[in-house]
Amino acid sequence: MAQISKDMTIGELLKVDANIAAILMRAGMHCIGCPSAQGESLAEAAMVHGMDVDMLEKQINDFLANK
């Protein structure tokens, strides 16, 4: 079972599972396709967007666990 961490970059997350993009988009991260966002960690992106990174990390890991 794949798992992600908040220290992984957006690019790394999408390599784990491209469907993570939909979770990020629903959360309000509409810039995930930007080249600079690819090198940004989930924690950094969450901070910029004013999101709870721990909740987002849990949502993504729950998604991966239930695939």
C-alpha positions in Angstrom: 0.0 0.0 0.0 1.4 3.4 -1.0 1.5 6.2 1.5 2.5 9.8 1.2 4.0 12.3 3.6 3.6 16.0 3.8 7.3 16.4 3.0 6.8 15.0 -0.5 6.6 17.4 -3.4 3.4 17.8 -5.4 5.3 16.1 -8.3 6.1 13.1 -6.2 2.5 12.8 -5.0 1.2 12.7 -8.5 3.8 10.0 -9.4 2.4 7.9 -6.6 -1.1 8.2 -8.0 -2.3 10.8 -10.6 -5.8 10.7 -9.0 -4.3 12.6 -6.0 -4.7 15.7 -8.3 -8.5 15.5 -7.9 -8.1 15.6 -4.1 -5.8 18.6 -4.2 -8.1 20.4 -6.6 -11.2 19.7 -4.4 -9.2 21.2 -1.5 -8.6 24.4 -3.4 -5.1 23.8 -4.9 -5.9 24.7 -8.4 -2.3 25.5 -9.3 -1.0 21.9 -9.1 -0.1 21.9 -12.8 2.2 24.9 -12.4 5.8 24.1 -12.9 6.8 25.7 -9.6 4.2 23.7 -7.7 5.7 20.5 -8.9 8.8 21.2 -6.7 6.8 22.5 -3.7 6.1 20.1 -0.8 2.6 19.3 0.3 3.4 21.2 3.5 4.6 24.3 1.7 1.6 24.3 -0.7 -0.8 23.8 2.2 0.8 26.7 4.1 0.5 29.0 1.0 -3.2 28.1 0.6 -4.0 28.3 4.3 -4.9 24.6 4.6 -4.4 22.1 7.4 -1.6 19.9 6.0 -2.2 17.1 8.5 -5.9 16.8 7.4 -4.9 16.8 3.7 -2.2 14.2 4.3 -4.7 12.0 6.0 -7.3 12.4 3.2 -4.7 11.4 0.6 -3.5 8.4 2.6 -7.1 7.3 3.3 -7.8 7.5 -0.5 -4.6 5.4 -1.2 -5.5 2.9 1.5 -9.0 2.3 0.0 -8.0 1.9 -3.6 
